Amino acid sequence: MSSLSLDVPIAPAPSWSYRIDIEDRFSSLCGYSSKRRIYVITQENIWRLWGDLFLQQACLEPASVYMMGDGEHYKSLETFEAIQNWLLAHGANRQSLLVAFGGGVVGDMAGFVAATYMRGVDYLQVPTTLLSQVDSSVGGKTAINLADGKNMVGAFCQPRHVHINLATLSTLDKRNYAAGMAEVIKYGFAMDLELFEYLESHREELANRDKSCLAHVIYSCCAIKSRIVAQDEKENGLRAVLNFGHTIGHVIERWGDYRRYLHGEAVAMGMVAAARISAHVRGLEHVQIDRLQNLLEFFALPTSLPLPFSVVNQYIGKDKKSSDTFVRFVVVPQPGQWEFVDLPFPFALEEYIGE
Ligand SMILES: O=C(O)C(=O)C[C@@H](O)[C@H](O)[C@H](O)COP(=O)(O)O
């Protein structure tokens, strides 16, 4: 595969942009190594599988490597503090460079550490899961969770570069692969009909992790995301479309103590609920909800809400898109099109989707 590249030009400073490279190997980072101390934040499992090759191909000699725990529940204030102390103990300074080597949990944590350590240091994203390659490594949303709310403490902090190596998807377990596919389906169903149809017609190839299909899909998602982030870096409006399925998805993750469901699984259930709300408020046809559900279920993703409506109603007010009087939902009147609707708060899910 020849490599693919995209730029993410951030407004209102169009001169400032960073690249996303999609390759079948780890990109060389020699240029960085010679100039500054490098600190890698990763997890045992991914580092055992890919760490040596990464250091060799990237030509890196890190000052130190930090192993985070595996799972969304490690995106916590405790881990955040431990990493800050580790950086200080290992001599990291303002010129140091952090490298997030792993999935979305590593990327969100490393990004937030980079945003705050000594008031901000540079970082690179080297995403190794499908979810992080198509979504979380791009756009600079960094955050950690509170017990009562997902991604509640964070910052917008763009990476200097996103280096995607498709080869790492070969060792991703089935459940995490499917979870990444949920975010891919989000881009298609809510933002790009052509992509959604491609996913439907190439589902077998994608289930078999065909590299050229994956390269196409990852490039398409990154292209959509970079266009949106370039216009609305700090989510003053447009960017919230990327939250399709997340409003209820985040409640599900929190309800499961960030352990029961992977982020992508919660988003899969949240998207079907949001599609049902879309049918109620914007007339999305039921046959289109079935298309969404079939595609998600093809990848063995859950699609029925696992929690009482009352829990959704109780926690939805903590969503970052909520105000005192409404909850903002991304709805889909037709596949590939989206709208925001503000539903009154206090919220009653049963009014939009029958029990
Ligand atoms: O980048 C964004 O903007 C997104 O909303 C992408 C989401 O898929 C992602 O999960 C994001 O981290 C959720 O953001 P949040 O603001 O709802 O915490």
The ligand as an SDF file (V2000), in Angstrom:
LIG
                    3D

 18 17  0  0  0  0  0  0  0  0999 V2000
  -14.0090   14.5760   18.1970 O   0  0  0  0  0  0  0  0  0  0  0  0
  -15.1730   14.8340   18.4890 C   0  0  0  0  0  0  0  0  0  0  0  0
  -15.6050   15.9930   18.5350 O   0  0  0  0  0  0  0  0  0  0  0  0
  -16.1330   13.7650   18.8100 C   0  0  0  0  0  0  0  0  0  0  0  0
  -17.2040   14.0420   19.3240 O   0  0  0  0  0  0  0  0  0  0  0  0
  -15.7390   12.3750   18.5020 C   0  0  0  0  0  0  0  0  0  0  0  0
  -16.3380   11.3540   19.4200 C   0  0  0  0  0  0  0  0  0  0  0  0
  -16.4400   10.1760   18.6710 O   0  0  0  0  0  0  0  0  0  0  0  0
  -15.4290   11.0880   20.5980 C   0  0  0  0  0  0  0  0  0  0  0  0
  -15.8110    9.9640   21.3110 O   0  0  0  0  0  0  0  0  0  0  0  0
  -15.2820   12.2060   21.5480 C   0  0  0  0  0  0  0  0  0  0  0  0
  -14.2050   12.0000   22.3870 O   0  0  0  0  0  0  0  0  0  0  0  0
  -16.4610   12.4640   22.4440 C   0  0  0  0  0  0  0  0  0  0  0  0
  -16.3700   13.7510   22.8290 O   0  0  0  0  0  0  0  0  0  0  0  0
  -17.1510   14.3910   24.0130 P   0  0  0  0  0  0  0  0  0  0  0  0
  -16.9850   15.8330   23.7940 O   0  0  0  0  0  0  0  0  0  0  0  0
  -18.5700   14.0020   23.9130 O   0  0  0  0  0  0  0  0  0  0  0  0
  -16.5400   13.8940   25.2420 O   0  0  0  0  0  0  0  0  0  0  0  0
  1  2  2  0
  2  3  1  0
  2  4  1  0
  4  5  2  0
  4  6  1  0
  6  7  1  0
  7  8  1  0
  7  9  1  0
  9 10  1  0
  9 11  1  0
 11 12  1  0
 11 13  1  0
 13 14  1  0
 14 15  1  0
 15 16  2  0
 15 17  1  0
 15 18  1  0
M  END
$$$$
